[in-house]
Amino acid sequence: MERERSGGSVVSSFFLGGLIGAGVALLIAPMTGKETREQIRGLAENAKGKADDYYDQIKEAVASTLENGKGLVEEKKRLITSAVQAGIDTYEKKKEEMAGKCG
C-alpha cells in the first residue's frame, strides 16, 4: 500500500512539475498574446486529458483492489466457517463418546 502511494506521489509531482515548467516557458517565450493564449488553452486541454486518464487508472486500481479484498474476505469467511463447524463436530463426537462411557 505504501508503495502505491509513493508511486502516485511521484507521478503527481512529475505532472505538477511539468505544468509549472510549461507555464514558466509560456510566460518567458516571445509570442503574441493570442499565440500564448492558444498555447495555454492547448496545454490546459492536454493536462485535463492526462488528469482524466490518471483518474481512470486510479479508479480501476481501486476497483480491482476492492474486488480482490472481497474475494479474500469470502475465502477467510469460508475457512473460519469450516473451522468452527469442525470444532462443533469434534465437540459433538466427544460428547457422544463421553455419554457412551458414562451410561
DOLO-300168 format. One record per atom (N, C-alpha, C, O): residue number from 1; residue in one letter; atom name; x, y, z. Coordinates in nm, 3 decimals. Layout:
N
> nr rest atom px py pz
> NUM a CA X Y Z
...
END
This chain:
103
> nr rest atom px py pz
> 1 m N 0.083 -0.119 0.000
> 1 m CA 0.000 0.000 0.000
> 1 m C 0.087 0.125 0.000
> 1 m O 0.060 0.219 -0.074
> 2 e N 0.193 0.126 0.083
> 2 e CA 0.284 0.240 0.088
> 2 e C 0.350 0.259 -0.047
> 2 e O 0.373 0.372 -0.090
> 3 r N 0.381 0.150 -0.113
> 3 r CA 0.447 0.156 -0.244
> 3 r C 0.357 0.224 -0.347
> 3 r O 0.404 0.304 -0.427
> 4 e N 0.226 0.192 -0.344
> 4 e CA 0.132 0.253 -0.436
> 4 e C 0.121 0.403 -0.411
> 4 e O 0.118 0.481 -0.506
> 5 r N 0.116 0.442 -0.285
> 5 r CA 0.106 0.584 -0.253
> 5 r C 0.230 0.659 -0.299
> 5 r O 0.219 0.768 -0.355
> 6 s N 0.348 0.602 -0.277
> 6 s CA 0.469 0.671 -0.318
> 6 s C 0.476 0.680 -0.469
> 6 s O 0.523 0.780 -0.522
> 7 g N 0.429 0.577 -0.541
> 7 g CA 0.425 0.583 -0.687
> 7 g C 0.331 0.691 -0.734
> 7 g O 0.362 0.764 -0.828
> 8 g N 0.216 0.703 -0.670
> 8 g CA 0.120 0.807 -0.705
> 8 g C 0.176 0.945 -0.676
> 8 g O 0.151 1.039 -0.751
> 9 s N 0.251 0.958 -0.567
> 9 s CA 0.312 1.086 -0.533
> 9 s C 0.415 1.127 -0.636
> 9 s O 0.424 1.244 -0.673
> 10 v N 0.493 1.030 -0.683
> 10 v CA 0.594 1.059 -0.784
> 10 v C 0.528 1.105 -0.913
> 10 v O 0.570 1.204 -0.973
> 11 v N 0.423 1.035 -0.955
> 11 v CA 0.352 1.072 -1.078
> 11 v C 0.289 1.210 -1.062
> 11 v O 0.299 1.293 -1.152
> 12 s N 0.225 1.233 -0.949
> 12 s CA 0.164 1.364 -0.925
> 12 s C 0.268 1.475 -0.926
> 12 s O 0.246 1.581 -0.985
> 13 s N 0.381 1.453 -0.861
> 13 s CA 0.487 1.553 -0.856
> 13 s C 0.542 1.580 -0.995
> 13 s O 0.565 1.695 -1.032
> 14 f N 0.562 1.473 -1.071
> 14 f CA 0.613 1.489 -1.207
> 14 f C 0.514 1.568 -1.292
> 14 f O 0.554 1.659 -1.365
> 15 f N 0.387 1.535 -1.281
> 15 f CA 0.282 1.602 -1.357
> 15 f C 0.276 1.750 -1.319
> 15 f O 0.270 1.837 -1.406
> 16 l N 0.277 1.779 -1.189
> 16 l CA 0.273 1.917 -1.142
> 16 l C 0.396 1.994 -1.186
> 16 l O 0.386 2.110 -1.228
> 17 g N 0.512 1.932 -1.177
> 17 g CA 0.636 1.997 -1.221
> 17 g C 0.632 2.030 -1.369
> 17 g O 0.679 2.136 -1.411
> 18 g N 0.576 1.939 -1.449
> 18 g CA 0.563 1.963 -1.592
> 18 g C 0.473 2.081 -1.621
> 18 g O 0.503 2.164 -1.707
> 19 l N 0.363 2.090 -1.549
> 19 l CA 0.271 2.203 -1.568
> 19 l C 0.336 2.335 -1.530
> 19 l O 0.321 2.435 -1.601
> 20 i N 0.407 2.336 -1.419
> 20 i CA 0.474 2.459 -1.376
> 20 i C 0.581 2.499 -1.477
> 20 i O 0.593 2.616 -1.513
> 21 g N 0.658 2.400 -1.524
> 21 g CA 0.761 2.429 -1.624
> 21 g C 0.701 2.482 -1.753
> 21 g O 0.755 2.576 -1.812
> 22 a N 0.590 2.424 -1.797
> 22 a CA 0.525 2.471 -1.919
> 22 a C 0.473 2.613 -1.900
> 22 a O 0.483 2.695 -1.991
> 23 g N 0.418 2.641 -1.784
> 23 g CA 0.368 2.776 -1.757
> 23 g C 0.478 2.880 -1.758
> 23 g O 0.461 2.988 -1.814
> 24 v N 0.591 2.847 -1.698
> 24 v CA 0.705 2.940 -1.696
> 24 v C 0.756 2.961 -1.838
> 24 v O 0.787 3.074 -1.878
> 25 a N 0.764 2.852 -1.915
> 25 a CA 0.812 2.863 -2.054
> 25 a C 0.720 2.955 -2.135
> 25 a O 0.767 3.034 -2.216
> 26 l N 0.590 2.943 -2.112
> 26 l CA 0.495 3.027 -2.184
> 26 l C 0.512 3.175 -2.148
> 26 l O 0.501 3.263 -2.233
> 27 l N 0.537 3.199 -2.022
> 27 l CA 0.548 3.338 -1.977
> 27 l C 0.673 3.407 -2.030
> 27 l O 0.672 3.528 -2.052
> 28 i N 0.779 3.332 -2.051
> 28 i CA 0.903 3.397 -2.097
> 28 i C 0.925 3.381 -2.247
> 28 i O 1.022 3.436 -2.301
> 29 a N 0.839 3.309 -2.317
> 29 a CA 0.854 3.288 -2.462
> 29 a C 0.810 3.414 -2.536
> 29 a O 0.712 3.478 -2.497
> 30 p N 0.881 3.450 -2.644
> 30 p CA 0.845 3.569 -2.722
> 30 p C 0.731 3.539 -2.820
> 30 p O 0.756 3.509 -2.937
> 31 m N 0.607 3.548 -2.773
> 31 m CA 0.491 3.524 -2.857
> 31 m C 0.390 3.635 -2.835
> 31 m O 0.397 3.709 -2.737
> 32 t N 0.297 3.647 -2.928
> 32 t CA 0.190 3.743 -2.911
> 32 t C 0.094 3.692 -2.805
> 32 t O 0.099 3.574 -2.768
> 33 g N 0.007 3.779 -2.756
> 33 g CA -0.091 3.739 -2.655
> 33 g C -0.184 3.630 -2.705
> 33 g O -0.217 3.537 -2.632
> 34 k N -0.225 3.643 -2.831
> 34 k CA -0.315 3.544 -2.889
> 34 k C -0.247 3.407 -2.897
> 34 k O -0.307 3.305 -2.862
> 35 e N -0.122 3.405 -2.944
> 35 e CA -0.048 3.279 -2.953
> 35 e C -0.030 3.216 -2.815
> 35 e O -0.045 3.095 -2.799
> 36 t N 0.002 3.299 -2.717
> 36 t CA 0.021 3.250 -2.581
> 36 t C -0.109 3.190 -2.526
> 36 t O -0.108 3.083 -2.466
> 37 r N -0.220 3.261 -2.548
> 37 r CA -0.349 3.210 -2.500
> 37 r C -0.385 3.077 -2.568
> 37 r O -0.436 2.986 -2.503
> 38 e N -0.358 3.067 -2.697
> 38 e CA -0.386 2.942 -2.768
> 38 e C -0.300 2.828 -2.715
> 38 e O -0.347 2.716 -2.697
> 39 q N -0.175 2.858 -2.689
> 39 q CA -0.086 2.756 -2.637
> 39 q C -0.127 2.715 -2.495
> 39 q O -0.124 2.597 -2.461
> 40 i N -0.165 2.813 -2.414
> 40 i CA -0.213 2.781 -2.279
> 40 i C -0.339 2.696 -2.287
> 40 i O -0.353 2.599 -2.212
> 41 r N -0.430 2.730 -2.378
> 41 r CA -0.553 2.653 -2.394
> 41 r C -0.519 2.508 -2.433
> 41 r O -0.577 2.413 -2.380
> 42 g N -0.425 2.493 -2.527
> 42 g CA -0.383 2.358 -2.568
> 42 g C -0.322 2.281 -2.454
> 42 g O -0.352 2.163 -2.435
> 43 l N -0.237 2.346 -2.377
> 43 l CA -0.176 2.280 -2.261
> 43 l C -0.280 2.243 -2.156
> 43 l O -0.272 2.137 -2.095
> 44 a N -0.377 2.332 -2.136
> 44 a CA -0.482 2.303 -2.038
> 44 a C -0.565 2.183 -2.082
> 44 a O -0.600 2.098 -2.000
> 45 e N -0.597 2.176 -2.212
> 45 e CA -0.674 2.062 -2.263
> 45 e C -0.594 1.933 -2.249
> 45 e O -0.647 1.829 -2.213
> 46 n N -0.464 1.942 -2.279
> 46 n CA -0.376 1.827 -2.265
> 46 n C -0.369 1.782 -2.119
> 46 n O -0.376 1.663 -2.089
> 47 a N -0.354 1.878 -2.029
> 47 a CA -0.346 1.847 -1.886
> 47 a C -0.476 1.784 -1.838
> 47 a O -0.474 1.690 -1.759
> 48 k N -0.589 1.835 -1.886
> 48 k CA -0.718 1.778 -1.848
> 48 k C -0.729 1.634 -1.896
> 48 k O -0.776 1.547 -1.824
> 49 g N -0.686 1.610 -2.019
> 49 g CA -0.689 1.474 -2.072
> 49 g C -0.604 1.380 -1.990
> 49 g O -0.645 1.268 -1.960
> 50 k N -0.483 1.425 -1.954
> 50 k CA -0.394 1.342 -1.873
> 50 k C -0.453 1.320 -1.733
> 50 k O -0.443 1.210 -1.678
> 51 a N -0.513 1.423 -1.677
> 51 a CA -0.575 1.409 -1.545
> 51 a C -0.691 1.310 -1.550
> 51 a O -0.709 1.230 -1.458
> 52 d N -0.770 1.316 -1.657
> 52 d CA -0.880 1.220 -1.674
> 52 d C -0.826 1.078 -1.685
> 52 d O -0.881 0.985 -1.625
> 53 d N -0.718 1.060 -1.763
> 53 d CA -0.658 0.927 -1.776
> 53 d C -0.606 0.878 -1.641
> 53 d O -0.627 0.762 -1.605
> 54 y N -0.540 0.966 -1.568
> 54 y CA -0.486 0.930 -1.436
> 54 y C -0.600 0.892 -1.341
> 54 y O -0.588 0.796 -1.265
> 55 y N -0.708 0.967 -1.345
> 55 y CA -0.825 0.938 -1.263
> 55 y C -0.881 0.800 -1.298
> 55 y O -0.914 0.721 -1.209
> 56 d N -0.892 0.771 -1.427
> 56 d CA -0.944 0.640 -1.470
> 56 d C -0.853 0.527 -1.422
> 56 d O -0.902 0.423 -1.379
> 57 q N -0.723 0.547 -1.429
> 57 q CA -0.629 0.445 -1.383
> 57 q C -0.644 0.421 -1.233
> 57 q O -0.644 0.307 -1.187
> 58 i N -0.658 0.529 -1.158
> 58 i CA -0.675 0.516 -1.013
> 58 i C -0.806 0.446 -0.981
> 58 i O -0.812 0.360 -0.894
> 59 k N -0.911 0.484 -1.053
> 59 k CA -1.042 0.424 -1.031
> 59 k C -1.038 0.273 -1.058
> 59 k O -1.094 0.195 -0.983
> 60 e N -0.971 0.233 -1.166
> 60 e CA -0.958 0.092 -1.198
> 60 e C -0.877 0.018 -1.091
> 60 e O -0.911 -0.093 -1.052
> 61 a N -0.770 0.080 -1.045
> 61 a CA -0.686 0.018 -0.942
> 61 a C -0.764 0.000 -0.812
> 61 a O -0.753 -0.103 -0.746
> 62 v N -0.842 0.100 -0.775
> 62 v CA -0.923 0.091 -0.652
> 62 v C -1.029 -0.017 -0.667
> 62 v O -1.051 -0.096 -0.575
> 63 a N -1.095 -0.021 -0.783
> 63 a CA -1.198 -0.123 -0.806
> 63 a C -1.137 -0.263 -0.800
> 63 a O -1.195 -0.354 -0.741
> 64 s N -1.021 -0.279 -0.860
> 64 s CA -0.952 -0.408 -0.859
> 64 s C -0.913 -0.448 -0.717
> 64 s O -0.930 -0.563 -0.676
> 65 t N -0.861 -0.352 -0.642
> 65 t CA -0.822 -0.379 -0.504
> 65 t C -0.943 -0.417 -0.419
> 65 t O -0.936 -0.509 -0.338
> 66 l N -1.054 -0.347 -0.438
> 66 l CA -1.176 -0.379 -0.364
> 66 l C -1.226 -0.519 -0.400
> 66 l O -1.269 -0.594 -0.313
> 67 e N -1.221 -0.552 -0.528
> 67 e CA -1.267 -0.685 -0.572
> 67 e C -1.179 -0.794 -0.513
> 67 e O -1.229 -0.897 -0.467
> 68 n N -1.047 -0.771 -0.514
> 68 n CA -0.955 -0.868 -0.453
> 68 n C -0.983 -0.880 -0.303
> 68 n O -0.979 -0.989 -0.247
> 69 g N -1.010 -0.767 -0.239
> 69 g CA -1.040 -0.768 -0.096
> 69 g C -1.166 -0.846 -0.066
> 69 g O -1.172 -0.920 0.032
> 70 k N -1.269 -0.829 -0.149
> 70 k CA -1.394 -0.904 -0.129
> 70 k C -1.369 -1.053 -0.141
> 70 k O -1.420 -1.132 -0.062
> 71 g N -1.290 -1.093 -0.241
> 71 g CA -1.257 -1.234 -0.259
> 71 g C -1.182 -1.289 -0.139
> 71 g O -1.209 -1.400 -0.094
> 72 l N -1.089 -1.210 -0.088
> 72 l CA -1.011 -1.252 0.028
> 72 l C -1.100 -1.268 0.151
> 72 l O -1.086 -1.364 0.226
> 73 v N -1.192 -1.174 0.171
> 73 v CA -1.284 -1.181 0.284
> 73 v C -1.371 -1.306 0.273
> 73 v O -1.392 -1.377 0.371
> 74 e N -1.422 -1.333 0.153
> 74 e CA -1.506 -1.452 0.133
> 74 e C -1.427 -1.580 0.161
> 74 e O -1.479 -1.673 0.222
> 75 e N -1.302 -1.584 0.115
> 75 e CA -1.219 -1.702 0.138
> 75 e C -1.195 -1.722 0.288
> 75 e O -1.209 -1.834 0.339
> 76 k N -1.160 -1.616 0.358
> 76 k CA -1.136 -1.626 0.503
> 76 k C -1.264 -1.664 0.577
> 76 k O -1.261 -1.739 0.674
> 77 k N -1.376 -1.612 0.530
> 77 k CA -1.505 -1.644 0.591
> 77 k C -1.534 -1.793 0.578
> 77 k O -1.580 -1.857 0.672
> 78 r N -1.507 -1.849 0.459
> 78 r CA -1.527 -1.994 0.439
> 78 r C -1.435 -2.075 0.529
> 78 r O -1.477 -2.175 0.587
> 79 l N -1.309 -2.032 0.541
> 79 l CA -1.214 -2.104 0.627
> 79 l C -1.258 -2.101 0.773
> 79 l O -1.251 -2.203 0.842
> 80 i N -1.303 -1.987 0.818
> 80 i CA -1.347 -1.974 0.958
> 80 i C -1.472 -2.058 0.981
> 80 i O -1.484 -2.126 1.083
> 81 t N -1.565 -2.054 0.886
> 81 t CA -1.687 -2.133 0.898
> 81 t C -1.653 -2.282 0.905
> 81 t O -1.710 -2.355 0.985
> 82 s N -1.560 -2.326 0.819
> 82 s CA -1.519 -2.466 0.820
> 82 s C -1.453 -2.504 0.953
> 82 s O -1.479 -2.611 1.008
> 83 a N -1.369 -2.415 1.003
> 83 a CA -1.301 -2.443 1.130
> 83 a C -1.401 -2.451 1.245
> 83 a O -1.390 -2.538 1.332
> 84 v N -1.498 -2.359 1.247
> 84 v CA -1.599 -2.361 1.352
> 84 v C -1.682 -2.489 1.342
> 84 v O -1.710 -2.554 1.443
> 85 q N -1.720 -2.526 1.221
> 85 q CA -1.800 -2.647 1.203
> 85 q C -1.720 -2.770 1.245
> 85 q O -1.776 -2.861 1.306
> 86 a N -1.592 -2.775 1.214
> 86 a CA -1.507 -2.887 1.256
> 86 a C -1.500 -2.893 1.409
> 86 a O -1.503 -3.001 1.467
> 87 g N -1.491 -2.777 1.472
> 87 g CA -1.490 -2.774 1.619
> 87 g C -1.621 -2.824 1.678
> 87 g O -1.621 -2.899 1.775
> 88 i N -1.732 -2.783 1.619
> 88 i CA -1.863 -2.829 1.667
> 88 i C -1.875 -2.979 1.648
> 88 i O -1.921 -3.049 1.739
> 89 d N -1.836 -3.029 1.532
> 89 d CA -1.844 -3.173 1.505
> 89 d C -1.759 -3.252 1.605
> 89 d O -1.802 -3.355 1.657
> 90 t N -1.638 -3.204 1.630
> 90 t CA -1.549 -3.271 1.725
> 90 t C -1.609 -3.270 1.865
> 90 t O -1.605 -3.370 1.936
> 91 y N -1.665 -3.157 1.905
> 91 y CA -1.729 -3.145 2.035
> 91 y C -1.844 -3.245 2.047
> 91 y O -1.855 -3.315 2.147
> 92 e N -1.930 -3.250 1.946
> 92 e CA -2.045 -3.342 1.949
> 92 e C -1.999 -3.487 1.955
> 92 e O -2.057 -3.567 2.028
> 93 k N -1.894 -3.521 1.881
> 93 k CA -1.842 -3.658 1.880
> 93 k C -1.788 -3.695 2.018
> 93 k O -1.815 -3.803 2.070
> 94 k N -1.711 -3.603 2.076
> 94 k CA -1.654 -3.630 2.211
> 94 k C -1.765 -3.639 2.314
> 94 k O -1.758 -3.720 2.407
> 95 k N -1.867 -3.557 2.299
> 95 k CA -1.979 -3.557 2.391
> 95 k C -2.052 -3.692 2.384
> 95 k O -2.091 -3.747 2.487
> 96 e N -2.072 -3.745 2.263
> 96 e CA -2.136 -3.876 2.247
> 96 e C -2.049 -3.987 2.303
> 96 e O -2.100 -4.081 2.365
> 97 e N -1.915 -3.977 2.283
> 97 e CA -1.823 -4.078 2.338
> 97 e C -1.829 -4.077 2.489
> 97 e O -1.831 -4.183 2.552
> 98 m N -1.834 -3.960 2.548
> 98 m CA -1.839 -3.949 2.694
> 98 m C -1.972 -4.002 2.748
> 98 m O -1.976 -4.067 2.853
> 99 a N -2.081 -3.974 2.675
> 99 a CA -2.213 -4.023 2.718
> 99 a C -2.216 -4.175 2.710
> 99 a O -2.277 -4.240 2.795
> 100 g N -2.151 -4.232 2.610
> 100 g CA -2.146 -4.377 2.595
> 100 g C -2.064 -4.442 2.706
> 100 g O -2.097 -4.553 2.749
> 101 k N -1.960 -4.376 2.753
> 101 k CA -1.875 -4.431 2.859
> 101 k C -1.943 -4.419 2.995
> 101 k O -1.925 -4.504 3.081
> 102 c N -2.022 -4.313 3.013
> 102 c CA -2.086 -4.290 3.142
> 102 c C -2.216 -4.369 3.154
> 102 c O -2.256 -4.402 3.265
> 103 g N -2.280 -4.399 3.045
> 103 g CA -2.412 -4.455 3.052
> 103 g C -2.418 -4.598 3.039
> 103 g O -2.526 -4.656 3.043
END
